[in-house]
Amino acid sequence: MPTRRDFLKGTLMTAGALAVPSIKATAAAEPVQRAAVPAHAGARVVSTWDFGVPANRAAWALLGDGGKALDAVEAGVQIPEADRANHSVGLGGYPDRDGHVTLDASIMDGDGRCGAVACIERIVHPIRVARRVMEVTPHVLLVGEGALQFAREQGFHEQDLLTPEAEKAWHAWRKEAKYRPVPNSENRDYHQSLGLPGGKHNHDTIGMLAVDRNGHLAGACTTSGMAWKLHGRVGDSPIIGAGLYVDGDVGGATSTGVGEEVIRNAGSFLVVELMRQGRSPQEACEEAVRRIVKKRPDGAKELQVGFLALRRDGAVGAFAIQHGFTYAVCDGDSQDRVFGSPSVYRTSFN
């Protein structure tokens, strides 16, 4: 049976002229050329990283049949949430330094409704709980034990999220207990270097944006957060305006990478607001990234942040600090395209 790695490898080989190049060592940092995706009539869904391809397909099963954008993004991100081989989202996610797998998720409709959960344990699909927060409570965000209590009251099934593979990696990491985020770990082979001290597969998320046939927008973002984080740490994914923001009159944006930097700059809101002011999705993502780099010029060389934006007319833009950020695009023309995002720096990988 083909493995997830084989599937994604085949996808990348057929993605076309703008497809992401193989990640390999390069020399000094250098600019990367811009590559935006033009507007598209009809429904479209986009998501972060290579594993966005199967997620997009699940979303397209609804969108392509005339379904709503909100239902599509909720269905789509549940694919990586349930993927045991994905150590950066949901079940299979690497734990915090104390061995707890804690999940964050948010969902937002183009009409402004939104819901989120943070630091929730024992629930495979936090995105479903986030939508329930949006629909049946007067709140936007529930956290920790309160979020789990709410999930129980809503009838969600509980299970241990720490897989044997993730537990093995955690025990190996504890031998030295060093923590350092590594850019683009989402696209590294999850089965390589498993358990090495300071394991490289330590973040972070899938963000998904969709526009349906009626021009309605929605977005979702879900993650298990950075591996080996302090217990209780929450990144940008469940923070509306940071990891996700959608405005039905303009477009939507989502982020990936080191969430602290995104939170400090209200990143996804900034991208959407720049689009409102007339910037293209590509220009808006570039401006948001460059603001982070300007504030932390030295620190930015060793961390990754990427933004992905979808305008209401279907135009797509993406930009990142480091080379290697990828995103998947799905519409009526093709359901498996993967693109490489332009970036500020081209980073060397060992």
C-alpha positions in Angstrom: 0.0 0.0 0.0 1.4 3.5 -0.9 2.5 5.5 2.1 1.6 9.1 2.9 5.1 10.0 1.9 4.8 8.3 -1.5 1.5 10.1 -2.1 2.9 13.5 -1.4 6.0 12.8 -3.4 3.9 12.0 -6.4 1.8 15.1 -5.9 4.9 17.3 -5.9 6.2 15.8 -9.1 3.0 16.6 -11.0 2.3 20.0 -9.5 3.5 22.0 -12.5 5.9 24.8 -13.3 5.3 26.6 -10.0 5.5 23.5 -7.9 7.7 23.6 -4.8 11.3 22.6 -5.6 13.0 19.9 -3.5 14.4 21.2 -0.2 18.1 20.8 -0.2 21.1 22.7 1.0 21.8 26.0 -0.6 24.5 28.6 -0.3 24.0 32.0 1.2 20.5 33.6 1.7 19.0 35.0 -1.5 15.6 36.3 -2.6 13.0 33.9 -4.0 10.9 34.9 -6.9 7.2 35.8 -6.5 4.6 33.2 -7.5 1.0 34.2 -6.9 -2.1 32.2 -8.0 -4.5 34.3 -10.1 -8.3 34.7 -9.5 -10.6 31.8 -10.3 -14.3 31.8 -11.1 -16.1 29.5 -8.8 -15.3 27.6 -5.7 -11.7 27.2 -4.4 -10.0 25.9 -1.3 -6.3 26.5 -0.2 -4.3 25.2 2.7 -0.9 25.3 4.2 1.8 22.7 3.5 2.0 19.5 1.4 -0.5 17.7 3.7 -3.0 20.2 2.6 -3.6 18.2 -0.5 -5.7 15.4 1.1 -7.3 18.0 3.3 -8.3 20.0 0.3 -9.8 17.0 -1.4 -12.0 16.3 1.6 -13.1 19.9 1.5 -13.7 19.7 -2.2 -16.0 16.8 -1.8 -18.4 19.4 -0.3 -17.4 22.5 -2.2 -17.4 20.8 -5.6 -20.9 19.7 -5.0 -22.2 23.2 -4.2 -21.6 22.9 -0.4 -20.9 25.7 2.0 -17.4 27.0 2.6 -17.8 26.7 6.4 -18.7 23.0 6.2 -15.9 22.4 3.7 -13.1 23.8 5.9 -14.3 22.0 8.9 -14.3 18.7 7.0 -11.0 19.3 5.3 -8.8 20.0 8.3 -10.2 16.9 10.1 -8.0 14.8 7.7 -4.6 15.9 9.2 -6.2 16.0 12.7 -6.7 12.2 12.5 -3.4 11.4 10.7 -1.2 9.5 13.1 1.8 10.1 10.8 1.4 13.9 11.1 3.3 15.1 14.2 2.2 18.7 13.9 -1.6 18.4 13.9 -4.0 16.5 16.1 -3.7 12.8 16.8 -0.1 11.8 16.4 1.1 15.3 17.4 4.2 15.5 19.6 3.5 16.4 23.2 4.6 19.3 25.4 7.7 18.9 27.7 5.5 17.2 30.3 4.1 14.6 27.9 0.7 16.1 27.3 -0.7 16.4 23.8 -2.6 19.6 23.8 -4.5 20.9 20.7 -5.6 24.3 19.5 -8.1 25.1 16.7 -10.2 28.0 15.4 -12.9 28.4 12.7 -14.4 31.5 11.2 -17.2 32.3 8.9 -17.2 35.2 6.5 -20.1 36.8 8.4 -17.8 37.3 11.4 -19.0 34.4 13.5 -16.1 32.4 15.0 -15.2 29.9 17.6 -12.0 28.4 19.1 -10.5 26.1 21.6 -7.0 26.1 23.1 -4.9 23.7 25.1 -7.6 21.0 24.9 -6.7 17.4 25.5 -8.2 14.0 24.7 -10.3 15.2 21.7 -9.2 14.1 18.2 -11.0 16.8 16.3 -10.7 20.1 18.1 -12.0 21.9 15.0 -15.4 20.4 15.6 -15.4 21.6 19.2 -14.4 25.1 18.0 -17.4 25.1 15.6 -19.7 24.1 18.5 -18.3 26.9 20.6 -19.2 29.3 17.7 -22.7 27.9 17.3 -24.0 27.1 20.8 -22.2 29.5 23.1 -22.0 33.3 23.4 -18.2 32.9 23.5 -15.3 32.8 21.0 -12.6 30.9 22.9 -12.6 28.1 25.5 -9.4 26.8 27.0 -7.9 23.9 28.9 -10.2 22.0 31.3 -13.1 24.3 30.5 -12.8 23.4 26.8 -12.7 19.7 27.6 -15.7 20.0 29.9 -17.6 21.7 27.2 -16.6 19.0 24.7 -17.9 16.3 27.1 -21.2 18.1 27.6 -21.5 18.2 23.8 -21.0 14.4 23.5 -17.5 14.3 22.1 -15.6 11.0 22.4 -12.4 11.1 24.4 -9.2 9.1 23.8 -5.5 9.2 24.6 -3.8 11.3 21.9 -0.2 10.3 22.8 0.7 7.7 20.2 3.5 5.1 20.8 5.6 6.9 18.1 5.1 10.3 19.7 5.8 8.9 23.2 9.0 7.4 21.9 10.1 10.7 20.5 9.3 12.5 23.7 11.3 10.1 25.8 14.3 10.5 23.5 14.0 14.3 23.6 14.0 14.2 27.4 17.6 12.9 27.4 18.8 16.4 26.7 15.6 18.4 26.8 16.8 21.1 24.4 14.2 23.1 22.5 14.7 25.0 19.3 12.1 25.4 16.5 13.2 24.2 13.1 11.7 25.9 10.0 9.5 23.9 7.7 9.4 20.8 9.8 5.9 20.2 8.5 7.4 19.1 5.1 10.1 16.9 6.5 9.8 13.2 6.4 7.9 12.4 9.7 9.6 9.0 9.9 13.2 10.4 9.7 15.2 11.4 12.8 12.4 10.2 15.0 13.3 10.5 18.6 16.6 12.3 18.2 17.3 14.8 21.0 15.9 18.2 20.1 13.7 16.5 17.5 13.1 18.5 14.4 9.4 17.8 13.8 8.3 20.4 16.4 5.5 22.5 14.8 3.0 23.4 13.7 -0.4 23.7 11.9 -2.8 23.4 9.0 -4.6 26.6 8.0 -7.4 26.3 5.3 -9.4 29.0 3.5 -12.3 28.4 1.1 -14.7 30.3 -1.1 -17.8 28.5 -2.3 -19.9 28.9 -5.5 -21.9 31.7 -3.8 -18.8 33.7 -3.0 -19.1 33.0 0.7 -15.8 32.7 2.6 -14.7 30.6 5.6 -11.5 29.4 7.2 -10.1 26.9 9.8 -6.9 26.4 11.6 -5.8 23.5 13.8 -2.6 22.3 15.4 -1.0 20.3 18.2 1.4 23.2 18.5 5.2 23.1 19.0 6.6 19.9 20.3 8.2 20.1 23.7 6.5 23.4 24.5 5.8 24.6 28.1 2.6 23.0 29.3 -0.2 25.5 28.7 1.5 27.3 25.8 -0.9 28.5 23.2 0.2 29.7 19.8 -1.5 31.7 17.1 -3.8 29.0 15.7 -6.8 29.5 18.0 -6.4 33.3 18.2 -8.8 35.0 15.8 -6.9 37.8 14.0 -3.5 36.0 14.5 -3.6 32.5 13.1 -6.9 33.0 11.2 -9.1 35.8 10.0 -11.9 35.9 7.5 -14.0 38.9 6.2 -16.7 38.0 3.7 -16.4 41.3 2.0 -12.6 41.0 1.4 -11.0 37.6 1.9 -9.3 35.4 4.4 -5.8 34.7 5.7 -4.1 32.1 7.8 -0.6 31.6 9.1 2.0 29.0 10.0 5.3 28.9 11.8 6.3 30.4 15.1 2.9 31.5 16.5 4.4 34.0 19.0 5.6 36.2 16.2 2.2 36.1 14.5 0.4 37.0 17.7 2.7 40.0 18.3 1.7 41.3 14.9 -2.0 40.3 14.7 -0.8 38.7 11.4 -3.9 37.3 9.7 -6.0 40.4 10.5 -3.2 42.5 9.1 -3.2 40.6 5.8 -6.9 40.9 5.4 -6.9 44.6 6.3 -4.2 45.2 3.7 -6.3 43.5 1.1 -9.2 45.7 2.1 -7.0 48.7 1.4 -6.3 47.4 -2.1 -3.2 45.2 -1.8 -3.3 41.9 -3.7 -3.2 38.7 -1.6 0.5 38.4 -2.5 1.4 42.0 -1.6 -0.5 41.7 1.7 1.3 38.5 2.7 4.7 40.1 1.8 4.0 43.2 3.9 2.9 41.2 6.9 6.1 39.0 6.8 8.4 42.0 6.2 7.0 43.7 9.3 8.0 40.7 11.4 11.5 40.7 9.9 11.9 44.4 10.4 11.0 44.2 14.1 13.3 41.2 14.6 16.0 41.3 11.9 18.4 38.9 13.6 15.9 36.5 15.2 13.9 36.2 12.0 16.9 34.5 10.3 16.3 31.4 12.5 12.5 31.1 12.6 9.7 30.6 10.1 6.5 32.4 9.6 4.4 32.1 6.5 1.1 33.7 5.5 -1.5 32.3 3.0 -4.3 34.5 1.7 -7.4 34.0 -0.4 -9.3 36.9 -1.8 -13.1 36.7 -2.4 -12.5 36.4 -6.2 -10.3 33.4 -5.7 -6.9 35.0 -6.0 -4.2 33.5 -3.8 -1.0 34.8 -2.3 1.6 33.4 0.0 4.9 34.6 1.5 7.3 33.4 4.2 10.4 34.4 6.0 12.3 31.2 5.1 12.4 29.2 1.9 10.4 25.9 2.0 6.9 27.0 2.9 4.4 25.3 0.6 0.7 25.5 0.1 -2.0 23.5 -1.7 -4.6 24.8 -4.1 -7.8 23.0 -5.1 -10.6 24.0 -7.5 -12.6 22.7 -10.4 -9.5 22.6 -12.6 -7.3 20.5 -10.3 -7.5 19.1 -6.8 -3.8 18.3 -6.1 -1.6 21.3 -6.9 1.2 22.3 -4.5 3.1 25.5 -4.8 6.3 26.9 -3.3 5.9 30.2 -1.5 8.4 33.0 -2.2 10.3 34.1 0.8 12.6 36.7 2.3 15.5 34.2 2.7 16.6 31.0 1.1 17.7 28.8 4.0 20.3 26.1 4.2 19.1 22.7 5.5 21.3 20.0 6.9 
